[in-house]
Amino acid sequence: MPGRSLCQFPAHLHAFCVSPYTVNFNLKNKAVILKNKPAIPWDKTLIPKDKAAIPKDKTLILKDKTLIPKDKTLIPWNKAAIPPNKRYRAVCPPENLYQEEFFMSSYIPTKEADFLDWSANLITVSKANIAEWNLPEAQLAAIETLHNEAKALHEKCKTAAYTRLDMQAKNEKLKALKKDEEVFVRNNLQNNDAMTDNGRAALRIPIYDRNPTPHPGLSTVPYMKVLTPLPRIIEIRFRVGNAARWGKPEYAHGLECCWIIAESPPAKIEDLLHSEFSTRTPLKLAFDEDQRGKRIYFAARWENGTVKKGPWSDIFSAVIP
């Protein structure tokens, strides 16, 4: 049928009549036909010249002709696609894309709103116990001032009136506040003898176990066996008592062995002038050629990771091969 003007089309078809080309409407196959262009089905969206038909669940980026799913946000051409749970503002530089400062401390919340709430609680509880915990009043007042400035900028950046300078100032204030509060917690709260675990829980800071786990096994002495696999080499294998396998016990960091080359047995442990340490069996001792045939005296004990030591074994001896 002949071409019709825009006013002759039904109202719901006016959106399709945006092309500079002559438009025909075919009632038989229910398709809008551009002059010298293929028909576009009803489940497709009319798009500019030289573009392919796009399903309605897709969005067209005109620059590189890329289809973006509807669950993604359409953003400027030089930016990457952002998931729906993130927000993009064109005035933000790339480093501030998500407007969040991700803190590394394990006990400080990562999101800005949660961090400011944690900071307010820290200030409130500390001020209420400033005398009992002997806290520095001037340092706490400076932290409170910085907190109020950061909170004001955070609220401003939630509105449409904020600027790029506001965003940068907010991030700087939050970073400075986080650093100052970490130092305040470490120097005045975490190791404060006047505080209790209930106080630390009220401040929402970590509660560490200050009672080290005892190592009852340090009361035992190592069982040792001497091997001479090569000339000038002595190997001392060690284990716990009658254990099935050679090696240190799980509560020990390693074996300390003191030794000396002498013609007669030493009278006490302090006479063993040389010391060696091994975290795995066997402990190897190497000697010079002129020391072959001489007798070495040695004793050993367990040592744990906190440098606590067990009792010494008896003094044993062996001949250097």
N, C-alpha and C positions, 0 to 999 in steps of 0.2 A: 504494500500500500504506500502511497506517497508520504513524504516527510511531513511532520506536524510541528507546530511551534510549541514552546514550553508551556504556554497557558492552556494548550489543548490536552496536555497530559494530565492524568490524575495526580492528586497532591502527593501520594506516596512514591511517585516516579520522578518528582522534580529533582531529587538528589542525584539521580543518574545523569541528568542533562547538564553536565558541567564541561563536556568536551567541546572543543572548537569545531569538531567535525559534525557533519549532518547526521542526525539520529533518526532511525526508523524503528517503529514498534511493531513487532510481529505478534499478533494475537494467537496465531496457530501454535507456535512452539514456545510462547511466553518467554521471549528473550529480547533484551535490548541489543540492537545491532548498531555498531559504529560503521560509518562508511569505510569500506575497504578493510574492515577489521572483523575478526571472528566473533561469533555470538558468545556472550558471557552468561552462564547459567545463573539462576536465581539464588543459588547457595554461595555465590561468589560476590566479592566486593568490587565495584567499579573503581579503577585506579588510573593514574595518568598514562600518557602515551609511552609506548615501548616497555610496559611492565606486564608481567605475567599475572594471570588470575590467582588470587590468594584465598585460601579457605578462611572462613569467618573467625576461626579460633586462632588466627595468626595475625601478627602486626608487621607491616612493611617498613624497613629502614631504607629510605630512598637512595642513600649514597652508595652503599655496597650491595643493595638488593638482597639483603639477608632477612630471612623470616625469623621473628622472635616470638616464642610462645606467649600467650596471654598472661601467664603467671610471672612474667618478667616485666620490669619497668622500662619504658622507653626513655632513653637518656641521650645526651649529646653524642655526636658521632665519635669523638675522641675519647670516650669513656667506656669502660667495660660494663657488661650487664650486671645489675645488682639484684640479689634475691629479694623477694617481696617483703621479708622481715627486716630489711635495712632501708634507710632513707638516704636520698641523695639531694644535696642542695648545690646549685651551680656556683654559688659564691664561695664554697669551701675549697681550699686547695686539696690535692689528692691525699696528702698525709693526714687530713682531718675528715676523710670521706664519711666515716660513720659517726663522727662526733663523740667518740668514746675513747677514753684513755685507759688502756688495758694494763693494770698494775700487776707486778710480778710477785708481790708478797702473798704468801699462802693464806694469811688471815684477813687481808684487806679485800673487801668486795671489789669486783672488776667494773661493774656498771657505775656510772657517775651518780645516779640517784641513790643507789645503795651505799656507795662510798660516803656521800655527804651525810646520810642517815647514821652510818657507823661513826663518822667523825663527830657529829653532834652528840651522840651518846658518850663518846670518849671524853669530850669536854665537860659535859654535864656531870658525869660520875666523878671525874678527877677534881672538879671544883668543889663537889660536895665532900670530898675526903682529902682536901689539900693539906690540912694540918696533920691529920692522922698519918698520912703516907709521906709527909715531909716533901711535898712536890714544889718545884720552883715556880713561884707565882708569875714572875715576869715572862717566862717561857710559855706558860700556859695561856697568858693573856695574848701574847703574839700569835699563838696558834688559833685562838678564838677569832681574832681580827682577820686573819687570813682565811679562815673558814667562812666568815660572813661575806667577805668579798667574793670568794669562789661561788658561794651559793647564789648571790645576787646575779652574777654573770651567767650561771647555769640557768636560772629562771628566765633571764632576758633572751638567751639563745633558744629558748623553747617557743618564743613568739616570732612573728614574721618581721619584726622591726630590727632584728639583730643584723650586725655587719660582720664582715670578715675579721676586722680588728677585734670585735667582741669575742669571736670564736677563738682567736689566738690568745687573747688575754685570759679567757676562761681556762684554756688548756694549760697555760703557764701557771695560773694560780692553783689549779688542781695538782699539778706536778709538784709544785713547791710545798703545798699543804701535805701531800702524801709523804714527801721526804722528811719534813719537820716532824710529823707525827710518828713515823718509824723511829727516828732518833729519840724522840721523847719516850716512846714505849720501851725501847731497848735500854736507855740510860736510867730511867726513873721508875718504871713500872715492872718490867719483866723480872728483874733480879732484886726487887725491893723486899727486904726482910720483913718490913712492917705489913706487907700485903698477904692476903690469904688467897686460896684458890677460888673462894666465893667472889672476892674482889676482882680477880682476873676474869671470871666468868661474866660479871656485870659489865666489864670493859670490853668484852668480846675479843679478848686476846688469847693466844695459846696458853694452855696449862701443861707444863712439862713435869715429868716424873723426876723429882730431885733425890729420890732414894735409889741408888744404883742396885741392880740385881746382883745378889751375892754369887760368888763362884766357889761352891764348896769343894770342887775338884782340885783347887790349888793346894789343898792339904795333902795331896798325894805326891809321891816322888816318881820320876821317870824310870822305866826299866830300859836298860841299854845293852846292845850287843856290838862288839868290835869286829870289823872286817878289815882285811888287808888285801884289796884286789890288785894293787899295783905297787911297785917299789916307790918308797917315799910317800905313800898315800895311806891314810887311816880313815875309815868310814865308821861313824857311830850311828847305828840304827836305834830308834827310840819309839816307845809306845807306853800305854798306861797298863801297868801290872801285867795281868794275863790276858790282855785284849787279843782278839783274834787277828787284828790287822795292825801293821806298823803305822805309826803316825801320831801326831799330836792329838789330844782330846779336843772336843768341840769348844770347850770353855777357855782354851789356851790359845794365845797368839803364836807362840813358838817355844823353842827350847834355848835356854842360855847355858853355855858350857864354858867352864874355866879350866885352864890346863897349864902345866909347866913341865919342862924337861929337867929332871933331877936324878941324882944318883941314889937318893934315899927318899922315902915317902914324906910329904910335907906334914907338918904337925896340925895345921888348920886350913880352912878353906881360903882364908885371906892370903895364904902363901901361893895360891894358884894365880900367877900374875897375868896370864893371857886370857882373853875372853872372846868367845865366838857366839853368834846367834843364828838360828836357823828356823824357818817356818815350815820346813818339810824335811822328812827323813829321806836319806841319811845326811848327817852333818859330816862334811868332808874337811879333813885337815891335811895340808900339803907341807912337806919339809924339804930341807936341802940335803944334798948328797952326804955331807959330812956329819949329818945327824942320824944317819942310818945305824941301827943297832942300839941306840940309846932308848931309855925308858921314859915314857910320858905318863904323867899322873893327871887325872881329870875328874871333875864332878859336874853335875848338871841339875837344873831345876826348871819348872814351868814358869812362864810369864804370860799374863793376859793382856788384853788391849788397853787397859788403863795403867800399865806398867806395874801392876801388883805382881809380886813374885811368891812362889811356893817354897817349901823347904828344900834344902840341898840334899842330894843323894850322898851315898858314901863315896869316898875317894877310890877310884879304880885306876888301874895301870895297864899299859900295853907297850910292846916293843915296836919301834918304828922299822918297817920292812925295808 
